[in-house]
């Protein structure tokens, strides 16, 4: 993984937290949430929720001890409806009973179909998901297409929820830090003097003198002097 003097991809991506911004694919994304996931076998996942307008993706950093030839992998993931998931054959409805099968550690389906691709089962993980809201157990079935370019992940949570994600590999070099503000904001220095214009004291002296002259002239002409 390469780095440069201006951007160290190894260090800046893992440090992203809510409120930070990155650019990817010509679009600026804001980090909305950050969480981690791990299991007893040493599997680790860092996860960032990225949003831009109405689009949202998850940026994932994976450390898988079962694949030591690739110490760290980066992915971009999009959640899809569980209704787009089927068995090996189109039309095979598997969503009913899928959560029970996963949480009861039944044998995973060897093949699944989604988004016009056929996926093959690769691994199962059971671990703890850590976020600002606390900890929660999760069971995940991971599938890959034949070319190993696209991943299909099915997550069964302890609250009886199912989530399905379509994921592709990405390179960290494709991401860059973006400014938090479109334009730099200028802050006033502490105890800075007021910028309000002040009238010169000599000017006020002239104004007062002329006022006295005018008042005296009016009194003289009115006969009251």
N, C-alpha and C positions, 0 to 999 in steps of 0.2 A: 504494500500500500504506500503510495508515494505521498510526499508532503513538500511544501514549499516554505519559504521564509515568511510569506504573507498569510498562509493558511495551513494549519496543521490539522488534517482531517482526523487523525487518530485521537487528538485531544479535544477539539472543539465540538464535535458531534455528541460524544457522550455527556458533555457538560450542558447540553441544551435543557432548558426548563421552561415552564409556562411563562409566556410573554415574550420569549425570544422569537426571532424571525429568521427564516432561511429562504433561499431561492433554489428552485429545482424546476427543470423543464421550462424555463422562461417565466415562471410564476412565483410570486412571493407567498410563502406559507407562514402562518403563525402557529407556534407551539401552544396548544390549549391544555394539554395534560401530559403527565409523565408517570410511568409505573414500571415495576420490575416483576419478573417471574422466575422461579427456580424450582428445582426438584432435588430429591435425595441423591440422584446419580451425578450431580454436578452440572446439569443443564442450566443455562442462564439466558434470560432474555430481558433486554431493555426496550421500552416501548414508548414512543412519542405520538400523540395525536396531533396531526397537522390539519389546519383548516385554511381555506381560501375561498371567499364568497360562499357558494353553496356546496363546494366539494370538500371532502374530508378523506384523509388517508392515514395509515399508521406507518411510521418509520420504525423498523425493527433492527436491533443488533443482537445477533445470536452467537452464543458460545456453546458448541455441542461436543462433549467429550467423546461421543461415538464417531465423530468425523474429525480426527486430529489433523488430517491433511489440510483442512481449511479451518484454522483456529477461530476466526471471526467471520461471520457472514452478515451482510446488510440486505434488507428487503423493504419493499414498499407494498403495503397491503390495503385492500379495499374490502369492506364488508358487503356481502351479497345476501339476498334473501334465501332462507332455507328452502323455499319453494323452487329454487333453481337447481336444487340438488336432487339427483336420482340415482338409482342403482346402475349397474353396468349397462343395462338395456334402457333405452329411452322410454319413459312412462312408468318405470318401476318406482313406486312411491315408498320411500323409506323413512320419511320424517316422523311418522307415528311410531313410537317405541324406540327411536334413535337415542334419546336422552337416557332412557333406562338401560339400554344396551351398553352405553359408554360408562355410566356410573356404576354399573354392576360388573364391569370388567369382562364383558362378553367378547367373543372373537370379532375383531373388526371386519368390515366388508373388504374383500381383497381388491375390488375395483369400484370406483364411483365415477359419475359423469356430471359435469357442470360447465356451463358457458361454452358448449360445443366441444369440450375436451374430455378425454378419458384419463382418469388419474388412477395411480397404483399405490396401495398402502405401503408406507415406509416405516413409520414409528408411532409409538404411543408414549405420552408423558402424563404424569400425574404429579401435580405440585401445588405450590402456594403462590398466589398472585398478590403483590403488595402495592397498594396505592394510598393516596391521601385519605381515602375512606376506610382503610383498614386492610385486613387480610381475608382471602377467600380461596377455597380450594377449587381446582379446575382440572378437568381431564381433556386432553387434546389428542385427536387422531390427525396425523399428517400424511398427506398424499402428494405425489409428484406425477407430472405428465411424463411421457416416454423420453423426451429430450432433456428432462430435468431442468426445465426453464420456468415452469409455472408450478406453484404450490397451492394445494387446497387444504386448509386447516379447519377442522370442526372442533368447537369448544363446547363442553358441557359443564355448566356452572352449578354450584350447590343449590341455587335458588330455582332450579328446574328450567333455566334458560339455555337455549342453544344459539350459538353464533357461528357463522360460516364466513371464511375470508379467502379471497383470491389474491395470491401474492406472487410477485416477481422479484428476481434478484436485481439489485442496483449497486452502483459504485459510489462510495463516499465522496470521490472526487467530483461527482456531479452536483454536489450541494455546496452552497456558499452562505456565509453569514450575511444577513441583510440588516440595514439600520432599523431601529425601532420606530423612528420617526421619518416621514417623507422629507422634511426639512429640519435642519438643526434649530433647536430652540435656544434663544439667547436669554440667559438668566442675569438679573441685576446683581452687581457685586454687593456684598454686605456693607451696610452703612454708607452706601453711595450717596453723594449729594443730589438734591432735587434738580431735575432738568427744567423746572418751570421758569420761564423768563422773569427776570426781576428788573423793575424800572430804576434807573439811576437816581441816587438821592439828589443830585444837582438839578435834575429835571423837576422834581417836586418843589424845590425852592423857587424856581422861576414861575411855576404854576401858581403858587401861593402869592407871590409878589404881584403878579398881574391881576389876580383876583381882588387884592386890596385896592389897587389903582382903580379898577372898574367900579367897585362899590363906592369909593370916595367920589368919583365923577358923578355917579347917579345921585348921591346925596346933595352935592353942590347944585346940580341943575334942578333938583326938586324944591330947593329953598329950605330944606330942613337942616342944612349944614351950619 
